Amino acid sequence: MRLSKKTEYAFRALIYAARFPEGTTFQIRDLAEKNGIPKKFLELILLELKNAGILSSRRGVGGGYLLARRPETIRTVSIVEVFEGPVVAVEPEKGPARAGRTESSPAVARLVSEASVAMAAVLSRWTLSDLVREEDDAVERRRRNVMYFI
């Protein structure tokens, strides 16, 4: 599975947001600079996350974006679906909408269906807090594996 750049940037933005104490806002400018994300593109991504109920925003002094829910309640499947659409394969079309198209192989249809279900299961199991923990663990592993030569 390949994620779009938009989805990858959304994950990076949400991991950044999850590191702030609950109720604390962050600025788009800081997020863009620290994560190497184009600011204009990031604005569109954050707006979509806000419309999906994953982020919220505050106006005025001390304003900015913040997580709308706790990181452990935000499933990665919901983030992916904001940008990529439904994860689970849709049932095959029946009736007039199907007319004029060749029939798909039952074996291929089953393969795609099972793969979609497996992918949805993995994405439903992981949360935003799991991603933050995984990022922290990866940084720690890299830090410990540094070799010094004299």
Salt bridges, closest charged atoms under 4 A:
GLU22 OE1 - ARG70 NH1 2.50
ASP30 OD1 - ARG29 NH1 3.13
GLU43 OE2 - LYS39 NZ 3.34
GLU43 OE1 - LYS40 NZ 3.89
GLU48 OE2 - LYS6 NZ 2.54
GLU72 OE2 - ARG70 NE 2.54
GLU93 OE1 - ARG101 NH2 2.80
GLU103 OE1 - ARG98 NH2 3.70
GLU114 OE2 - ARG110 NE 2.71
ASP130 OD1 - ARG133 NH2 2.56
GLU134 OE2 - ARG141 NH2 3.83
ASP136 OD1 - ARG19 NH1 2.63
GLU140 OE2 - ARG143 NH2 2.46
